[in-house]
Amino acid sequence: MPLKQIELPPAVARRFVDDLRAYFAEPNAIKREEIAARQLHALKKHYRGKLRLFDVKEMFEQMRDHS
């Protein structure tokens, strides 16, 4: 999990929240993986540190109740 905050443009942040909601609404595990992978790719454009698929899923879990 990244230690420093990721500064995202508003459109990217909105897409993150949309994908967060879609991730938890999706019953198919493979499609959930695709959603998380899409966000990993988008977040890597704005974060220079190490970021893995596991990190994105962990962010989704931590933000689940805040969306």
DSSP file (Angstrom, degrees, kcal/mol; ACC not computed):
  #  RESIDUE AA STRUCTURE BP1 BP2  ACC     N-H-->O    O-->H-N    N-H-->O    O-->H-N    TCO  KAPPA ALPHA  PHI   PSI    X-CA   Y-CA   Z-CA
    1    1 A M              0   0    0      0, 0.0    49,-0.1     0, 0.0    50,-0.1   0.000 360.0 360.0 360.0 133.2    0.0    0.0    0.0
    2    2 A P        -     0   0    0      0, 0.0     4,-0.1     0, 0.0    49,-0.1  -0.355 360.0-153.6 -63.0 137.8    1.4    3.4   -0.9
    3    3 A L  S    S+     0   0    0      2,-0.1     2,-0.3    -2,-0.1     0, 0.0   0.848  77.3  56.4 -82.0 -35.6    2.6    5.4    2.1
    4    4 A K  S    S-     0   0    0      1,-0.1     2,-0.0     0, 0.0     0, 0.0  -0.703  97.1 -98.5 -97.9 153.1    2.1    8.8    0.6
    5    5 A Q        -     0   0    0     -2,-0.3     2,-0.6     1,-0.1    -1,-0.1  -0.301  30.5-126.7 -67.3 148.7   -1.2   10.0   -0.8
    6    6 A I        -     0   0    0     -4,-0.1     2,-0.7    41,-0.1    41,-0.1  -0.868  16.1-141.4 -97.7 123.7   -1.7    9.9   -4.5
    7    7 A E        -     0   0    0     -2,-0.6    -2,-0.0    39,-0.4     0, 0.0  -0.771  27.3-175.0 -86.1 115.5   -2.8   13.2   -6.1
    8    8 A L        -     0   0    0     -2,-0.7    35,-0.0     2,-0.0    -2,-0.0  -0.884  28.3-114.6-114.3 141.9   -5.4   12.5   -8.7
    9    9 A P     >  -     0   0    0      0, 0.0     4,-2.4     0, 0.0     3,-0.5  -0.400  40.0-107.4 -62.7 151.6   -7.1   14.8  -11.2
   10   10 A P  H  > S+     0   0    0      0, 0.0     4,-2.5     0, 0.0     5,-0.2   0.857 118.5  52.4 -53.5 -40.6  -10.9   15.0  -10.4
   11   11 A A  H  > S+     0   0    0      1,-0.2     4,-1.9     2,-0.2     5,-0.1   0.892 111.0  47.1 -65.4 -38.3  -11.9   12.9  -13.4
   12   12 A V  H  > S+     0   0    0     -3,-0.5     4,-2.1     2,-0.2    -1,-0.2   0.892 111.6  51.1 -69.2 -39.8   -9.5   10.1  -12.5
   13   13 A A  H  X S+     0   0    0     -4,-2.4     4,-2.2     2,-0.2    -2,-0.2   0.901 109.3  50.4 -64.6 -40.9  -10.7   10.2   -8.9
   14   14 A R  H  X S+     0   0    0     -4,-2.5     4,-2.5    -5,-0.2    -1,-0.2   0.909 110.1  50.1 -62.9 -41.1  -14.4   10.0  -10.0
   15   15 A R  H  X S+     0   0    0     -4,-1.9     4,-2.7     2,-0.2    -1,-0.2   0.876 107.6  54.7 -64.6 -36.9  -13.5    7.0  -12.2
   16   16 A F  H  X S+     0   0    0     -4,-2.1     4,-2.3     2,-0.2    -2,-0.2   0.935 110.2  45.7 -60.4 -46.5  -11.8    5.4   -9.2
   17   17 A V  H  X S+     0   0    0     -4,-2.2     4,-2.2     2,-0.2    -2,-0.2   0.900 111.9  51.7 -65.7 -40.4  -15.0    5.8   -7.2
   18   18 A D  H  X S+     0   0    0     -4,-2.5     4,-2.2     1,-0.2    -1,-0.2   0.924 112.9  45.3 -60.3 -43.9  -17.1    4.5  -10.0
   19   19 A D  H  X S+     0   0    0     -4,-2.7     4,-2.6     2,-0.2    -2,-0.2   0.838 108.2  57.9 -70.4 -32.1  -14.8    1.4  -10.3
   20   20 A L  H  X S+     0   0    0     -4,-2.3     4,-1.6     2,-0.2    -2,-0.2   0.941 110.2  43.2 -59.8 -47.9  -14.9    1.0   -6.6
   21   21 A R  H  X S+     0   0    0     -4,-2.2     4,-1.4     1,-0.2    -2,-0.2   0.902 114.5  50.0 -65.7 -41.5  -18.6    0.7   -6.6
   22   22 A A  H  X S+     0   0    0     -4,-2.2     4,-1.4     1,-0.2    -2,-0.2   0.873 105.4  58.7 -65.2 -36.6  -18.5   -1.6   -9.7
   23   23 A Y  H  < S+     0   0    0     -4,-2.6     3,-0.3     1,-0.2    -1,-0.2   0.922 111.1  39.7 -58.2 -47.0  -15.9   -3.8   -8.0
   24   24 A F  H  < S+     0   0    0     -4,-1.6    -1,-0.2     1,-0.2    -2,-0.2   0.706 114.4  53.3 -80.3 -19.3  -18.2   -4.6   -5.1
   25   25 A A  H  < S+     0   0    0     -4,-1.4    -1,-0.2    -5,-0.2    -2,-0.2   0.671  89.5  93.4 -84.6 -17.5  -21.3   -4.9   -7.2
   26   26 A E     <  -     0   0    0     -4,-1.4     6,-0.1    -3,-0.3    -4,-0.0  -0.655  53.0-170.4 -83.5 119.9  -19.7   -7.4   -9.6
   27   27 A P        +     0   0    0      0, 0.0     2,-0.6     0, 0.0    -1,-0.1   0.717  64.8  88.6 -79.6 -20.1  -20.4  -11.1   -8.6
   28   28 A N     >  -     0   0    0      1,-0.2     4,-1.9     2,-0.0     5,-0.1  -0.695  66.4-153.9 -85.3 120.5  -17.9  -12.5  -11.2
   29   29 A A  H  > S+     0   0    0     -2,-0.6     4,-2.0     1,-0.2    -1,-0.2   0.848  93.5  54.0 -62.6 -36.4  -14.3  -12.7   -9.7
   30   30 A I  H  > S+     0   0    0      1,-0.2     4,-1.9     2,-0.2    -1,-0.2   0.910 108.7  48.3 -66.9 -40.9  -12.6  -12.4  -13.1
   31   31 A K  H  > S+     0   0    0      2,-0.2     4,-2.1     1,-0.2    -1,-0.2   0.857 108.7  54.4 -67.7 -33.8  -14.5   -9.2  -13.9
   32   32 A R  H  X S+     0   0    0     -4,-1.9     4,-2.5     2,-0.2    -1,-0.2   0.907 107.2  51.6 -62.9 -40.6  -13.6   -7.8  -10.4
   33   33 A E  H  X S+     0   0    0     -4,-2.0     4,-2.7     1,-0.2    -2,-0.2   0.904 108.5  51.3 -61.2 -41.2   -9.9   -8.6  -11.3
   34   34 A E  H  X S+     0   0    0     -4,-1.9     4,-2.3     2,-0.2    -1,-0.2   0.894 109.4  49.9 -63.4 -40.3  -10.3   -6.6  -14.6
   35   35 A I  H  X S+     0   0    0     -4,-2.1     4,-1.9     2,-0.2    -2,-0.2   0.937 113.0  46.0 -63.7 -46.7  -11.8   -3.6  -12.7
   36   36 A A  H  X S+     0   0    0     -4,-2.5     4,-2.4     1,-0.2    -2,-0.2   0.896 112.2  51.4 -64.0 -40.2   -8.9   -3.6  -10.2
   37   37 A A  H  X S+     0   0    0     -4,-2.7     4,-2.3     2,-0.2    -1,-0.2   0.887 107.1  53.5 -64.4 -38.9   -6.3   -4.0  -13.1
   38   38 A R  H  X S+     0   0    0     -4,-2.3     4,-2.0     1,-0.2    -1,-0.2   0.909 111.3  46.0 -61.8 -41.5   -7.9   -1.1  -14.9
   39   39 A Q  H  X S+     0   0    0     -4,-1.9     4,-3.1     2,-0.2     5,-0.3   0.873 108.0  56.3 -70.1 -36.3   -7.5    1.0  -11.8
   40   40 A L  H  X S+     0   0    0     -4,-2.4     4,-2.1     1,-0.2    -2,-0.2   0.942 109.3  47.0 -57.8 -46.7   -3.9   -0.2  -11.3
   41   41 A H  H  X S+     0   0    0     -4,-2.3     4,-0.6     1,-0.2    -2,-0.2   0.914 114.4  46.7 -61.4 -44.0   -3.1    1.0  -14.8
   42   42 A A  H >< S+     0   0    0     -4,-2.0     3,-0.7     1,-0.2     4,-0.3   0.903 113.0  48.6 -66.8 -41.4   -4.8    4.4  -14.2
   43   43 A L  H >X S+     0   0    0     -4,-3.1     3,-1.7     1,-0.2     4,-0.6   0.839 101.0  63.8 -69.9 -32.8   -3.2    5.0  -10.8
   44   44 A K  H 3< S+     0   0    0     -4,-2.1     3,-0.3     1,-0.3    -1,-0.2   0.747  93.5  63.7 -63.9 -21.9    0.3    4.1  -12.0
   45   45 A K  T << S+     0   0    0     -3,-0.7    -1,-0.3    -4,-0.6    -2,-0.2   0.714 113.5  33.2 -70.9 -19.5    0.1    7.2  -14.3
   46   46 A H  T <4 S+     0   0    0     -3,-1.7     2,-0.4    -4,-0.3   -39,-0.4   0.331 113.2  62.5-119.9   4.8   -0.1    9.4  -11.2
   47   47 A Y     <  -     0   0    0     -4,-0.6    -1,-0.1    -3,-0.3     4,-0.1  -0.989  53.1-168.4-137.7 124.9    2.1    7.5   -8.7
   48   48 A R        +     0   0    0     -2,-0.4     3,-0.1     2,-0.1    -1,-0.1   0.635  63.5  86.0 -88.8 -15.0    5.8    6.9   -9.2
   49   49 A G  S    S-     0   0    0      1,-0.2     2,-0.4     0, 0.0    -2,-0.1  -0.063  96.4 -67.8 -77.7-177.6    6.2    4.4   -6.3
   50   50 A K        +     0   0    0    -49,-0.1     2,-0.4     2,-0.0    -1,-0.2  -0.578  56.4 173.7 -74.5 129.0    5.6    0.6   -6.3
   51   51 A L        -     0   0    0     -2,-0.4     2,-0.2    -3,-0.1    -7,-0.0  -0.990   5.8-174.2-141.2 127.5    1.9   -0.2   -6.8
   52   52 A R     >  -     0   0    0     -2,-0.4     4,-1.7     1,-0.1     3,-0.3  -0.735  41.3-106.4-119.6 166.7    0.6   -3.7   -7.3
   53   53 A L  H  > S+     0   0    0     -2,-0.2     4,-2.3     1,-0.2     5,-0.2   0.892 121.7  57.8 -57.8 -40.6   -2.8   -5.2   -8.0
   54   54 A F  H  > S+     0   0    0      1,-0.2     4,-2.3     2,-0.2    -1,-0.2   0.884 103.2  53.8 -56.1 -40.6   -3.0   -6.3   -4.4
   55   55 A D  H  > S+     0   0    0     -3,-0.3     4,-2.3     2,-0.2    -1,-0.2   0.890 107.5  49.7 -63.3 -40.9   -2.6   -2.7   -3.3
   56   56 A V  H  X S+     0   0    0     -4,-1.7     4,-2.5     2,-0.2    -2,-0.2   0.926 111.2  48.9 -64.6 -44.6   -5.5   -1.6   -5.5
   57   57 A K  H  X S+     0   0    0     -4,-2.3     4,-2.4     1,-0.2    -2,-0.2   0.893 110.8  51.1 -62.4 -38.8   -7.7   -4.3   -4.0
   58   58 A E  H  X S+     0   0    0     -4,-2.3     4,-2.6     2,-0.2    -1,-0.2   0.896 109.0  50.8 -65.2 -40.4   -6.6   -3.3   -0.5
   59   59 A M  H  X S+     0   0    0     -4,-2.3     4,-2.0     2,-0.2    -2,-0.2   0.922 109.5  51.2 -61.8 -43.5   -7.5    0.3   -1.3
   60   60 A F  H  X S+     0   0    0     -4,-2.5     4,-0.6     1,-0.2    -2,-0.2   0.933 111.1  47.9 -58.4 -46.3  -10.9   -0.8   -2.5
   61   61 A E  H >< S+     0   0    0     -4,-2.4     3,-0.8     1,-0.2     4,-0.3   0.915 112.5  48.2 -61.9 -44.1  -11.5   -2.8    0.7
   62   62 A Q  H 3< S+     0   0    0     -4,-2.6     3,-0.3     1,-0.2    -1,-0.2   0.806 117.1  42.1 -67.5 -29.2  -10.4    0.1    2.9
   63   63 A M  H >X S+     0   0    0     -4,-2.0     3,-1.6    -5,-0.2     4,-0.6   0.403  83.3 105.8 -98.0   2.3  -12.7    2.6    1.1
   64   64 A R  G X< S+     0   0    0     -3,-0.8     3,-0.7    -4,-0.6    -1,-0.2   0.868  84.9  40.4 -51.3 -46.2  -15.6    0.2    0.8
   65   65 A D  G 34 S+     0   0    0     -4,-0.3    -1,-0.3    -3,-0.3    -2,-0.1   0.502 110.9  59.9 -84.5  -3.9  -17.7    2.0    3.4
   66   66 A H  G <4        0   0    0     -3,-1.6    -1,-0.2     1,-0.2    -2,-0.2   0.414 360.0 360.0-103.9   0.5  -16.7    5.5    2.3
   67   67 A S    <<        0   0    0     -3,-0.7    -1,-0.2    -4,-0.6    -2,-0.1   0.479 360.0 360.0 -86.7 360.0  -18.0    5.4   -1.3
